[in-house]
Amino acid sequence: MDDLVNLTARSRDAMATVVEGALTWLATSGLQIVLILIGAWVAMLVSRKLLNRVHKTIAGKHGDIERVKRADTLTGILGTVLWMLLFLAAGMMVLKEIGVDIAPILAVAGLGGLAIGFGAQNLVRDVITGFFLLAEDQIRVGDIIEAGGKSGEVMSLGLRTVRMRALDGTLHIIPNGNITTVSNMTKDYGYALANVGVAYREDTDQVFKVIEEVGADLRSDAEYGPSITDDMELHGITTFGDSAVVIRCRMKTQ
């Protein structure tokens, strides 16, 4: 009987010790973990609102499809990076609170990141370059550009590659990391440039007048007029050829 009483007393003491330890843990580390999770959740909500605001700024008010696509891509990347950082930071803090030594984990993660960085240098370079191509709005689908040693119409623009269709129909797929210079022939506006060959016997003043009349007719034309934004510009004679002089002119277009 005495043994049973002693066993009961010891069990009660052990239970009290466990409960006391649990309460102590909940009041210290447990509370810290709850606060960490709440902080991560609040940070995620704030980041989501900020990303929505960034998306609206990039997409604009007119609902342009390409601007919306660019906004979707950029905010998607930013959101993934932010949420991964939040998840990793909160996870490490929680592990530390429950008594796990995170130093080896950080060391392994650092070595893994270094190995991945060395193994995927070109991919990382392509993604970073593509991000800035999109963020700075250097290229849009439909633009006529020269980049990476090729030229053509941009068919699609992603984080890793730019696809452009050449005049002969060839589809060029260029990794963004290979693009060091972009020449955009249709950014915001373009010019219709013409080099007019005229015989030496013609009166150049009369030729200038005719070219200006043609420009005025084009601006008033129902088909071409809406695409022309300025009057014909005459640059004068640029070349004296074997059988003709060359007069350069241009018109600003959409």
Long-range contacts (C-beta under 8 A, 24 or more apart in sequence): 29-97, 29-98, 29-99, 32-97, 33-94, 33-97, 33-98, 36-90, 36-93, 36-94, 36-97, 37-90, 37-94, 39-90, 40-86, 40-87, 40-89, 40-90, 43-86, 44-83, 44-86, 47-79, 47-82, 47-83, 47-86, 48-79, 51-75, 51-78, 51-79, 51-82, 54-78, 66-140, 66-141, 66-142, 70-134, 70-137, 70-140, 73-134, 73-158, 73-159, 74-131, 74-134, 74-135, 77-131, 77-159, 122-175, 122-177, 123-160, 125-176, 125-177, 126-159, 126-160, 126-161, 126-175, 126-176, 126-177, 127-159, 127-160, 127-176, 129-176, 129-177, 129-179, 130-157, 130-158, 130-159, 130-160, 130-161, 130-162, 130-176, 131-159, 133-157, 133-162, 133-176, 133-179, 133-182, 134-159, 138-182, 138-184, 139-182, 139-184, 142-186, 143-184, 143-185, 143-186, 143-187, 144-184, 144-185, 144-186, 144-190, 145-182, 145-183, 145-184, 145-185, 145-186, 146-182, 146-183, 146-185, 147-174, 147-179, 147-181, 147-182, 147-183, 148-172, 148-174, 148-175, 148-178, 148-179, 150-174, 151-183, 189-229, 189-252, 189-253, 189-254, 190-252, 190-253, 190-254, 191-250, 191-251, 191-252, 191-253, 192-250, 192-251, 192-253, 193-248, 193-249, 193-250, 194-248, 194-249, 194-250, 195-238, 195-239, 195-246, 195-247, 195-248, 196-246, 196-247, 196-248, 196-249, 197-241, 197-244, 197-245, 197-246, 198-244, 198-245, 198-246, 198-247, 199-243, 199-244, 200-243, 200-244, 200-245, 204-237, 204-245, 204-247, 207-247, 208-234, 208-247, 211-247, 211-249, 215-249, 215-251, 218-251, 226-254, 227-253, 227-254, 228-252, 228-253, 228-254, 229-253, 229-254
